[in-house]
Amino acid sequence: MNGSADLYETDALAAQYCHAHYGPEHFGIPNFPRECALICLELTHGRGRRHALDIGCAVGRSSFELAREFDRVSALDYSGRFIEIAGRLQEEGIFRYSVTAEGEIRSCHRACLKDLGLDAVRGNVAFARADACNLPPRYTGYDLVLAANLIDRLRSPRRFLATIGQRINPQGLLVITSPYTWLEEFTPREEWLGGYRHEGEDVATLDGLTAALAPRFRMLCPPRDIPFVIRETRRKFQHSIAEMTVWERTGP
Ligand SMILES: C[S@@+](CC[C@H](N)C(=O)[O-])C[C@H]1O[C@@H](n2cnc3c(N)ncnc32)[C@H](O)[C@@H]1O
């Protein structure tokens, strides 16, 4: 794992993700991990809902939300720090954290599963540290895989896409969101799925994604935009727009 991936082990990022997952909404934009999970629950209505995988789950909000309807949710992330926080929240029901207000001044907050109506389902989630590009064989048999804002943070998104299909049940769904912010700090340029020019032509990530998934998947519905906000300080926010694509496993 390179230095940029270690970013997800820092205090600053842990607090930022706690607030993004469990803190207040900003500028009227719905909570992103909750929104992703709600869409996944709509998409799987009338389909199998035994086992879901939330890969790159960070501090776990979408994993808990999926557990409202799925019998079991495997929630995996490469960051030991994020998994530890999610595990403590699961065990104790509450996790306290502080975020930057301005300069050295911090404000204190708490994530509380009971307040979010997630207390009764927390036992259905199993958090563990794992590498999406090299998952142990036991992680298989899923009706749904959610990979939210993960692919452009992997060192080998092609390897992830090539191997995730065999872990999904026939007619199971793979839901991917990404703002396609390719950066060499995370992903070597030759691994980018798009966002570059080749022989004078622009290569869009959606085309690269479609090509990588074509052997096993069909696109179930048109791509849609899902905005999200990450608060940096009381007065500074990142506003991004992820594209969500939904893929049904059709091939071997
Ligand atoms: C941009 S964050 C998105 C987190 C969460 N899904 C969300 O939407 O809020 C990317 C996440 O992917 C995780 N990640 C990065 N590389 C990974 C890998 N190789 N395997 C599993 N998780 C990884 C990071 O630790 C981080 O939690």
The ligand as an ORCA input file, in Angstrom:
! r2SCAN-3c Opt
* xyz 0 1
  C     -13.222      7.859     -0.715
  S     -13.385      6.728      0.620
  C     -15.081      6.204      0.448
  C     -15.614      5.581      1.702
  C     -17.108      5.225      1.715
  N     -17.425      4.129      0.811
  C     -17.943      6.424      1.394
  O     -18.521      6.463      0.308
  O     -18.013      7.328      2.229
  C     -12.465      5.354      0.008
  C     -12.403      4.194      0.985
  O     -11.770      3.085      0.345
  C     -10.872      2.491      1.265
  N      -9.856      1.789      0.487
  C      -8.813      2.300     -0.216
  N      -8.116      1.316     -0.789
  C      -8.716      0.148     -0.459
  C      -8.451     -1.225     -0.736
  N      -7.416     -1.611     -1.486
  N      -9.294     -2.155     -0.235
  C     -10.360     -1.798      0.546
  N     -10.649     -0.519      0.855
  C      -9.834      0.439      0.356
  C     -10.344      3.655      2.081
  O      -9.765      3.234      3.299
  C     -11.610      4.477      2.248
  O     -12.353      4.049      3.350
*
